[in-house]
């Protein structure tokens, strides 16, 4: 006859894991919990709530140690979760009953709850509390681990079930009310899950640093995508990478603690993305600005060439370098560099000896577009915005480079397809553009 207790003990014995196995599993749980909810924390701009929660749970940790003779992780986690939810409730009560804003209330709760926890522990110091204060993956027991796994499963399941309403709440709470969502109930559920995430992560990274795991991976993901679901996936991946990477570094030297190393690893990932993200990174923005500056400079050169040809009665499409330098009040060397930039862009060609420059068909088209944009905008400001004709040039210099074709068509319709700008200069039409392109095309074929 089979002994049920023997089978149970044998099963649990088989589930027992070594420290090298428990620590990475716990790190993965932390990455999943914090990554999932951190995405909503960042999008909803309630990062300080996560910080307040992480500090508010500390009195609960102390209470759990005092009230549980066997240091039961279930009791400690439950007390910590209750303390965190109580902190959120106190914040909401302060905001509703006083003139204080949420940031001030969060700061008060963050400091007072944490201070009370430190004071309470100092009156009856409990061994092991500091592991929750600073974080230490090496102290995780089998019971701690399975509780973390179960909590992670619950958090992940509820986030998946309530993903749509959470997404709506994150971007427009008023719209969520219009859709009939129980906003107060959903907010309560969200902050409850957030408290769970804090409790799951606090033993790995510590009460003081757990907010970094909620915010840093999600903030990093925010720089990599504009889609909330993709952001959640990236945030989870970065959270897991930060937890595992920090744990691995902590193993290299006994002086290193897992909590600070996990936080620093995540901050390093954020720093790399901050500088090198393909769209929102500093380098990408710098390159875009440099490209825009170069494009604007080329277009100003095209405009200057067009105006010289216009003054010459469109008798030729070539412009001498000295004439262009005099018109733009630049040195010959600078104008030659500008001309070389136009040639590289396929918008101009050099005359033999580089003494003159000719625009290609694409160069002609862009030159006419820039001049038309400039003069249309000047006319719009004088006719529709009552600007003085003497005060429209600088605004037109800026807007001419960003006006799209649709906006230009609308300006032409609103101004009844004008022929002249406020200064009496003709506004190039599309027909003129085509005629000039024909001239430019012939010059490209002949080389002159």
C-alpha positions as CSV (number, residue, x, y, z in Angstrom):
1,X,0.0,0.0,0.0
2,X,1.3,3.4,-1.0
3,X,2.1,5.9,1.7
4,X,0.8,9.4,0.6
5,X,3.1,11.3,2.9
6,X,6.1,9.5,1.6
7,X,5.1,10.3,-2.0
8,X,4.6,14.0,-1.1
9,X,8.0,14.2,0.7
10,X,9.7,12.6,-2.3
11,X,8.0,15.0,-4.7
12,X,9.0,18.1,-2.7
13,X,12.5,16.7,-2.4
14,X,12.7,16.4,-6.1
15,X,11.6,20.0,-6.5
16,X,14.3,21.3,-4.2
17,X,16.7,23.5,-6.1
18,X,20.3,24.7,-5.5
19,X,21.1,28.3,-4.9
20,X,22.5,28.6,-8.5
21,X,19.1,27.5,-9.8
22,X,16.9,29.4,-7.4
23,X,18.5,32.8,-7.9
24,X,18.0,33.0,-11.7
25,X,14.4,31.8,-11.5
26,X,13.8,34.5,-8.9
27,X,15.5,37.0,-11.1
28,X,13.2,36.0,-14.0
29,X,10.1,36.4,-11.8
30,X,11.3,39.9,-10.8
31,X,11.9,40.8,-14.5
32,X,8.4,39.6,-15.6
33,X,6.4,41.3,-12.8
34,X,8.2,44.6,-12.9
35,X,8.5,44.7,-16.6
36,X,4.8,44.1,-17.2
37,X,3.5,46.6,-14.7
38,X,6.4,49.0,-15.2
39,X,5.2,49.7,-18.8
40,X,1.9,51.0,-17.4
41,X,3.6,52.9,-14.6
42,X,5.7,54.8,-17.2
43,X,2.9,55.4,-19.6
44,X,0.5,56.6,-16.9
45,X,3.3,58.8,-15.5
46,X,2.9,57.4,-11.9
47,X,6.5,56.5,-11.4
48,X,6.5,58.1,-8.0
49,X,3.7,55.8,-6.9
50,X,6.0,52.8,-7.5
51,X,8.7,54.5,-5.4
52,X,6.2,55.3,-2.6
53,X,4.9,51.7,-2.7
54,X,8.4,50.2,-2.5
55,X,9.1,52.2,0.7
56,X,5.6,51.8,2.2
57,X,5.9,48.0,2.2
58,X,8.8,48.1,4.7
59,X,6.7,48.4,7.9
60,X,4.8,45.3,6.6
61,X,8.1,43.4,6.2
62,X,9.0,44.3,9.8
63,X,5.5,43.2,11.0
64,X,5.8,39.9,9.1
65,X,9.1,39.2,10.8
66,X,7.7,40.0,14.2
67,X,4.4,38.1,13.9
68,X,5.7,35.0,12.2
69,X,7.9,33.0,14.5
70,X,9.0,30.7,11.7
71,X,9.7,33.6,9.4
72,X,7.0,32.4,7.0
73,X,7.5,34.1,3.6
74,X,3.7,34.0,3.1
75,X,3.1,36.0,6.2
76,X,5.9,38.5,5.4
77,X,4.7,38.9,1.8
78,X,1.1,39.3,2.9
79,X,2.0,41.9,5.5
80,X,4.1,43.8,3.0
81,X,1.3,43.8,0.4
82,X,-1.2,45.1,3.0
83,X,1.2,47.9,4.0
84,X,1.7,48.9,0.4
85,X,-2.0,49.0,-0.3
86,X,-2.5,51.0,2.9
87,X,0.1,53.5,1.7
88,X,-1.8,54.0,-1.6
89,X,-5.0,54.4,0.4
90,X,-3.4,57.1,2.6
91,X,-2.1,58.9,-0.5
92,X,-5.6,59.0,-2.0
93,X,-7.2,60.1,1.3
94,X,-4.7,63.0,1.6
95,X,-5.3,64.1,-2.0
96,X,-9.1,64.0,-1.6
97,X,-9.3,65.7,1.8
98,X,-6.6,68.4,1.4
99,X,-5.3,70.9,-1.2
100,X,-2.2,68.9,-1.7
101,X,-1.4,67.4,-5.0
102,X,-0.5,63.7,-5.5
103,X,3.3,64.2,-5.7
104,X,3.3,65.9,-2.2
105,X,1.1,63.2,-0.7
106,X,3.3,60.5,-2.2
107,X,6.4,62.1,-0.8
108,X,4.8,62.3,2.7
109,X,3.7,58.6,2.6
110,X,7.0,57.4,1.1
111,X,9.1,59.1,3.9
112,X,6.7,58.5,6.8
113,X,6.0,54.8,6.2
114,X,9.7,54.0,5.6
115,X,10.7,55.9,8.7
116,X,8.1,54.1,10.8
117,X,9.4,50.8,9.5
118,X,13.0,51.7,10.4
119,X,11.9,52.9,13.8
120,X,9.8,49.8,14.5
121,X,12.7,47.5,13.6
122,X,15.1,49.5,15.7
123,X,12.9,48.9,18.8
124,X,13.0,45.2,18.3
125,X,15.6,44.4,15.7
126,X,14.8,41.3,13.6
127,X,17.5,39.4,11.8
128,X,16.9,39.1,8.1
129,X,15.1,42.4,7.7
130,X,18.2,43.9,6.1
131,X,18.0,41.3,3.3
132,X,14.7,42.9,2.3
133,X,16.1,46.4,2.8
134,X,19.0,46.0,0.4
135,X,18.1,42.8,-1.5
136,X,20.0,39.6,-1.6
137,X,19.2,36.7,-4.0
138,X,21.4,34.4,-2.0
139,X,19.0,34.3,0.9
140,X,16.0,33.1,-1.1
141,X,14.6,29.9,0.2
142,X,12.5,27.3,-1.6
143,X,9.3,28.7,0.0
144,X,10.3,32.2,-1.1
145,X,10.9,31.1,-4.6
146,X,7.6,29.2,-5.1
147,X,5.7,32.2,-3.6
148,X,7.5,34.4,-6.1
149,X,6.6,32.1,-9.0
150,X,3.0,31.9,-7.9
151,X,2.7,35.7,-7.5
152,X,4.3,36.2,-10.9
153,X,1.8,33.8,-12.5
154,X,-1.1,35.6,-10.8
155,X,0.2,39.1,-11.9
156,X,0.8,37.9,-15.5
157,X,-2.5,36.3,-15.8
158,X,-4.5,39.3,-14.5
159,X,-2.5,41.7,-16.7
160,X,-3.3,39.5,-19.7
161,X,-7.0,39.3,-18.8
162,X,-7.4,43.1,-18.2
163,X,-4.9,44.2,-20.8
164,X,-7.4,46.2,-22.9
165,X,-9.0,48.2,-20.0
166,X,-5.5,48.8,-18.6
167,X,-4.4,50.2,-22.0
168,X,-7.4,52.5,-22.2
169,X,-6.9,53.7,-18.6
170,X,-3.2,54.4,-19.3
171,X,-3.9,56.9,-22.1
172,X,-7.4,58.3,-21.4
173,X,-9.3,57.7,-18.2
174,X,-12.2,59.8,-19.4
175,X,-12.5,57.6,-22.5
176,X,-12.5,54.6,-20.3
177,X,-15.4,56.0,-18.3
178,X,-17.3,56.6,-21.6
179,X,-16.7,53.0,-22.6
180,X,-18.4,51.9,-19.3
181,X,-15.3,50.5,-17.6
182,X,-15.4,50.5,-13.8
183,X,-12.5,52.9,-13.5
184,X,-12.2,52.9,-9.7
185,X,-12.2,49.1,-9.5
186,X,-9.7,48.8,-12.3
187,X,-7.4,51.4,-10.6
188,X,-7.7,49.5,-7.4
189,X,-6.7,46.3,-9.2
190,X,-3.8,48.0,-10.9
191,X,-2.3,49.3,-7.7
192,X,-2.9,46.0,-6.0
193,X,-0.9,44.3,-8.7
194,X,1.7,46.9,-8.4
195,X,2.0,46.2,-4.7
196,X,2.4,42.5,-5.6
197,X,5.1,43.3,-8.0
198,X,6.9,45.3,-5.3
199,X,6.6,42.5,-2.9
200,X,7.9,40.0,-5.4
201,X,10.9,42.1,-6.3
202,X,11.9,43.4,-2.8
203,X,13.9,40.4,-1.7
204,X,15.9,40.4,-5.0
205,X,16.7,44.2,-5.2
206,X,15.6,45.5,-1.8
207,X,12.9,47.9,-0.7
208,X,15.0,50.9,-1.4
209,X,15.9,49.9,-5.0
210,X,12.7,48.1,-6.1
211,X,11.3,51.2,-7.8
212,X,14.3,51.1,-10.2
213,X,13.1,47.7,-11.5
214,X,9.6,49.1,-12.0
215,X,10.8,52.1,-13.9
216,X,14.1,51.6,-15.6
217,X,13.3,48.6,-17.9
218,X,10.0,50.2,-18.8
219,X,11.6,53.6,-19.4
220,X,14.2,51.9,-21.6
221,X,11.5,50.2,-23.6
222,X,9.7,53.5,-24.0
223,X,12.6,54.8,-25.9
224,X,12.5,51.9,-28.3
225,X,8.9,51.7,-29.4
226,X,5.7,53.7,-29.5
227,X,3.4,50.6,-29.1
228,X,2.3,49.7,-25.6
229,X,2.1,45.9,-26.2
230,X,5.5,45.9,-27.8
231,X,6.8,48.1,-25.0
232,X,5.6,45.5,-22.5
233,X,7.4,42.7,-24.2
234,X,10.6,44.7,-24.4
235,X,10.2,45.9,-20.8
236,X,9.9,42.3,-19.6
237,X,13.0,41.2,-21.7
238,X,15.0,44.1,-20.3
239,X,13.8,43.4,-16.8
240,X,14.9,39.8,-17.0
241,X,18.2,40.8,-18.6
242,X,18.8,43.3,-15.8
243,X,18.0,40.8,-13.1
244,X,20.1,38.0,-14.5
245,X,23.0,40.3,-15.5
246,X,23.1,42.0,-12.1
247,X,22.9,38.6,-10.3
248,X,25.8,37.3,-12.5
249,X,28.0,40.3,-11.7
250,X,27.1,40.0,-8.0
251,X,28.5,36.4,-8.1
252,X,31.9,37.6,-9.3
253,X,32.8,39.2,-6.0
254,X,31.4,38.5,-2.5
255,X,31.5,42.2,-1.8
256,X,28.8,42.8,-4.4
257,X,25.2,42.7,-3.4
258,X,22.6,41.6,-6.0
259,X,20.2,44.5,-5.5
260,X,22.6,47.3,-6.4
261,X,24.1,45.2,-9.2
262,X,20.7,44.5,-10.7
263,X,19.9,48.2,-10.6
264,X,23.2,49.3,-12.1
265,X,22.9,46.7,-14.9
266,X,19.5,48.0,-15.7
267,X,20.7,51.6,-15.6
268,X,23.6,50.7,-18.0
269,X,21.1,49.2,-20.5
270,X,19.1,52.4,-20.2
271,X,22.2,54.5,-20.8
272,X,23.0,52.6,-24.0
273,X,19.5,52.9,-25.3
274,X,19.4,56.6,-24.3
275,X,22.4,57.3,-26.5
276,X,21.9,54.8,-29.3
277,X,18.2,54.1,-29.7
278,X,17.4,54.2,-33.4
279,X,14.6,56.8,-33.2
280,X,14.6,58.5,-29.7
281,X,18.2,58.1,-28.9
282,X,20.5,61.1,-28.5
283,X,22.7,60.0,-31.4
284,X,19.7,59.5,-33.7
285,X,18.4,63.0,-32.8
286,X,21.8,64.5,-33.4
287,X,22.1,62.9,-36.8
288,X,18.6,64.0,-37.7
289,X,19.3,67.5,-36.7
290,X,22.6,67.5,-38.6
291,X,20.8,66.1,-41.7
292,X,18.0,68.7,-41.4
293,X,20.6,71.5,-41.0
294,X,22.4,70.2,-44.1
295,X,19.2,70.0,-46.1
296,X,18.1,73.5,-45.1
297,X,21.5,74.8,-46.1
298,X,21.3,73.1,-49.5
299,X,17.7,74.5,-50.0
300,X,18.9,78.0,-49.2
301,X,21.6,77.6,-51.8
302,X,18.9,76.4,-54.3
303,X,16.8,79.4,-53.5
304,X,19.7,81.8,-54.0
305,X,20.4,80.2,-57.4
306,X,16.8,80.5,-58.4
307,X,16.7,84.2,-57.4
308,X,19.8,85.0,-59.4
309,X,18.3,83.3,-62.5
310,X,15.0,85.1,-61.9
311,X,16.8,88.5,-61.9
312,X,18.5,87.5,-65.2
313,X,15.1,86.9,-66.7
314,X,15.5,83.1,-66.9
315,X,17.8,83.5,-69.9
316,X,20.0,80.7,-68.6
317,X,20.1,78.1,-65.9
318,X,23.7,78.5,-64.9
319,X,25.1,80.7,-62.1
320,X,28.7,81.8,-61.7
321,X,30.4,80.9,-58.4
322,X,31.5,84.5,-57.9
323,X,28.0,85.8,-58.5
324,X,26.5,83.2,-56.1
325,X,29.1,84.1,-53.4
326,X,28.3,87.8,-53.8
327,X,24.5,87.2,-53.6
328,X,24.8,85.0,-50.5
329,X,27.6,87.2,-49.0
330,X,29.8,84.1,-48.5
331,X,33.4,83.3,-49.5
332,X,34.2,81.5,-52.7
333,X,35.5,78.5,-50.7
334,X,32.2,78.3,-48.8
335,X,30.1,78.5,-52.0
336,X,32.2,75.8,-53.6
337,X,31.5,73.5,-50.6
338,X,27.8,74.3,-50.9
339,X,27.9,73.5,-54.6
340,X,29.7,70.2,-54.0
341,X,26.9,69.4,-51.5
342,X,24.3,70.0,-54.2
343,X,26.2,67.9,-56.7
344,X,26.4,65.0,-54.2
345,X,22.7,65.3,-53.7
346,X,22.1,65.0,-57.4
347,X,20.6,68.5,-57.5
348,X,23.3,70.3,-59.5
349,X,26.2,69.8,-61.9
350,X,29.5,71.8,-62.3
351,X,30.5,73.6,-65.4
352,X,34.0,72.6,-66.6
353,X,36.5,74.2,-64.3
354,X,33.9,74.6,-61.5
355,X,33.4,78.3,-62.5
356,X,29.6,77.9,-62.7
357,X,26.9,75.6,-61.4
358,X,23.8,74.3,-63.1
359,X,20.7,72.8,-61.4
360,X,19.5,69.4,-62.5
361,X,15.7,68.6,-63.0
362,X,15.3,67.6,-59.4
363,X,17.3,70.7,-58.3
364,X,15.1,72.9,-60.3
365,X,11.9,71.4,-58.9
366,X,13.1,71.8,-55.3
367,X,14.3,75.4,-55.9
368,X,10.9,76.4,-57.3
369,X,9.1,74.6,-54.5
370,X,11.2,76.5,-51.8
371,X,10.6,79.9,-53.5
372,X,6.9,79.2,-53.9
373,X,6.6,78.1,-50.3
374,X,8.4,81.2,-49.1
375,X,6.3,83.7,-51.1
376,X,3.0,81.9,-50.4
377,X,3.6,82.0,-46.7
378,X,4.6,85.7,-46.8
379,X,1.3,86.4,-48.6
380,X,-0.7,84.3,-46.2
381,X,0.8,86.2,-43.2
382,X,0.0,89.6,-44.6
383,X,-3.5,88.7,-45.9
384,X,-4.8,86.3,-43.3
385,X,-2.8,87.1,-40.2
386,X,-2.5,90.9,-40.7
387,X,1.3,90.9,-40.6
388,X,3.2,93.9,-41.9
389,X,5.0,93.0,-45.2
390,X,8.3,94.1,-43.5
391,X,7.9,91.4,-40.8
392,X,7.1,88.3,-42.7
393,X,10.5,87.3,-44.2
394,X,12.0,85.7,-41.1
395,X,8.9,83.5,-40.5
396,X,8.8,82.5,-44.1
397,X,12.5,81.5,-44.0
398,X,11.7,78.9,-41.3
399,X,8.4,77.6,-42.6
400,X,9.5,77.2,-46.3
401,X,11.5,74.1,-45.5
402,X,8.7,72.2,-43.7
403,X,5.6,73.0,-45.7
404,X,4.2,69.8,-47.4
405,X,2.5,69.6,-50.7
406,X,-1.0,69.3,-49.2
407,X,-0.5,72.4,-47.2
408,X,0.8,74.3,-50.2
409,X,-2.2,73.3,-52.2
410,X,-4.5,74.5,-49.4
411,X,-2.6,77.9,-49.2
412,X,-3.0,78.4,-52.9
413,X,-6.8,77.7,-52.6
414,X,-7.3,79.9,-49.6
415,X,-5.4,82.7,-51.3
416,X,-7.2,82.2,-54.7
417,X,-4.1,81.0,-56.5
418,X,-2.1,84.3,-56.3
419,X,0.5,85.4,-58.7
420,X,2.5,87.8,-56.6
421,X,3.8,87.9,-53.1
422,X,3.5,91.1,-50.8
423,X,6.6,92.5,-52.3
424,X,5.5,92.2,-55.9
425,X,7.7,89.2,-56.7
426,X,6.0,86.5,-58.9
427,X,5.0,83.3,-57.1
428,X,6.2,80.4,-59.3
429,X,3.4,78.2,-60.4
430,X,3.4,74.4,-61.2
431,X,3.5,75.3,-64.9
432,X,6.6,77.4,-64.3
433,X,8.2,74.5,-62.5
434,X,7.6,72.2,-65.5
435,X,9.0,74.7,-67.9
436,X,12.1,75.2,-65.8
437,X,12.5,71.4,-65.5
438,X,12.4,71.2,-69.3
439,X,15.2,73.8,-69.5
440,X,17.2,72.0,-66.9
441,X,16.7,68.7,-68.7
442,X,18.1,70.1,-71.9
443,X,21.1,71.5,-70.1
444,X,21.7,68.1,-68.4
445,X,21.7,66.5,-71.9
446,X,24.1,69.1,-73.4
447,X,26.2,69.7,-70.3
448,X,25.5,73.4,-70.4
